[in-house]
Amino acid sequence: MKSKICGIKDEVTLKYITSHPGPPEFIGFIVNYPKSKRFVEHDKLKKLLKVDKKNSKYVAVLVKPNEDILEKIKDLPFDYYQIYDCNPDEIRSIKDKYKKKIIIAITVNDQSDVLKYQEYKELVDIVLFDSKGYEKSLSFDHQLLKNIKLDKEIMLAGNIQIEDKLENYKEIADTIDISGGLETSGLKDISKINIFLDKIVQINDET
């Protein structure tokens, strides 16, 4: 099982994560969505991304990105663009122009939302199923994903908590994406990050 920690906005936390003995595969940064308390201003983002990613991949989290923001970030060391609210044509255009790996974010309320992945599956590298909450860590019924047959990696978000039986998510996803569940009073909490990463290592050691 892989892990993704999203919404990183300070250097101390980032260095802790990248130096952890069981670092996450993916680290996400909120690039163009100021409504989120995890949003990082562009100048601060450039500085933050100078931290050596080591064995992790850096992910730009983008909500309906326009050309301005895509041009601004094109030379930053992102491995993936995680994109919300773009149609398949827009995704194709971004992928062709910027040559980045793409995580399409499908926001889910019911089964009909889940099926939207079919429009994107040939275009993207990873399909992320998330809640409709965006900046508000809402959850959705993860069991809606149980019968999906997809030859792409599946990433799962939506109010996942470190107290959850994380091993249960293995049946439906390749990667757990967690953000609010690693915070205390709205800020990333190193002790919760450590518990989460250690749990993922333990799950992988047991299988």
Secondary structure, 3 states (H helix, E strand, C coil): CEEEEECCCCHHHHHHHHHCCCCCCEEEEECCCCCCCCECCHHHHHHHCCCCCCCCEEEEEEECCCHHHHHHHCCCCCCEEEEECCCHHHHHHHHHHHCCEEEEEEEECCHHHHHHHHHCCCCCCEEEEEECCCCCCCCCCHHHHCCCCCCCEEEECCCCCCCCCHHHHHHCCCEEEECHHHEECCEECHHHHHHHHHHHHHHHHHC
